[in-house]
């Protein structure tokens, strides 16, 4: 658990049992509910003994692992001095880049529809100037969400240095292996439908992963299919379309290759991410991904974002260190955003259908706030804690792990304002890869 001093400065994290004891004795109060943080009432920052922690980051395209580690020197069995790592807090950040990308694609479709349906106007492409270092919204979100979580951790723990893994992918090399396997579509399909095996029929190029579901135009994602199969599959997942043909499904999936979009996203954001971390004023150390993999293999750990974060880099002495403690629980932070800026709700053609209220806060509450609801009677009688979805009528909806119910704003008490993230707990992976 995170601990703050009497003057609100970060101290060393403590065990949950220790936090409960401090709260029970009246020596601390709750400063934040998610992630849970206490503030001591009888100790200032100058009076505390602080050894400091290190923040290690394993960036990813769809998720990022962050770990707070305490580095210690201790004597080994043979009397030698070794450096060990103690994992204190593990955080898994789940990005919403795919949702942002889909929203941008949907908005572009709306504009294209309006441009052709109302009156014809020629399409415009290069009419908007871009600043140096411009990133697409989905990529900028990945960088800024990591920086936002890092800022929260810096306010909650005494971080002395930041260690980050550098992921650099050689996309031409990845594409070359694909080209060697799939040189041409007709040879791959053997002149027959890849789904039903029909021969001597007109064939069409089909995307195994439909573009509407994030598929690309890579050769590994293209197959030749007969017109009936192509139309029947449409944008459905190939697993659903070939559910009754497991052998064909296995053969089709074996031809797929990992999309290059994740590798391209990492290449585009890695420099910007390091630049933002340097702006924190802390020492930033960049380590190769190969060192992370070797450290994880030496500790016999499975692959996950948080375990990779625990394995990033060396302690700074050049000697191989050991990981002696792994947190059992993982903070899972899912980026949810802060709502929509649109003032209208469009229909499926992109035309305005409903007008949204301009106010996002009603009776002092906004959607996403953490509240405590006191229900005095009925099916949901009791005290509940959950996220609220506001309505202008004042009767808000409260979401709990056991369901959702409506409650008057008079029966709600604010615990924490929405900050663009949904918080939950997860268990750390323990099995083999």
PyMOL commands that set and color helices and strands:
alter all, ss='L'
color gray80, all
select helices_A, chain A and resi 16-24+97-117+137-156+171-181+185-189+211-213+219-221+227-233+238-241+246-255+261-278+289-298+305-310+409-411
alter helices_A, ss='H'
color red, helices_A
select strands_A, chain A and resi 2-4+28-32+37-40+53-58+63-75+81-94+159-166+203-207+222-226+283-288+322-325+329-335+344-346+352-355+361-362+365-366+370-375+382-389+395-400+403-408+412-416+421-427
alter strands_A, ss='S'
color yellow, strands_A
deselect
rebuild
show_as cartoon
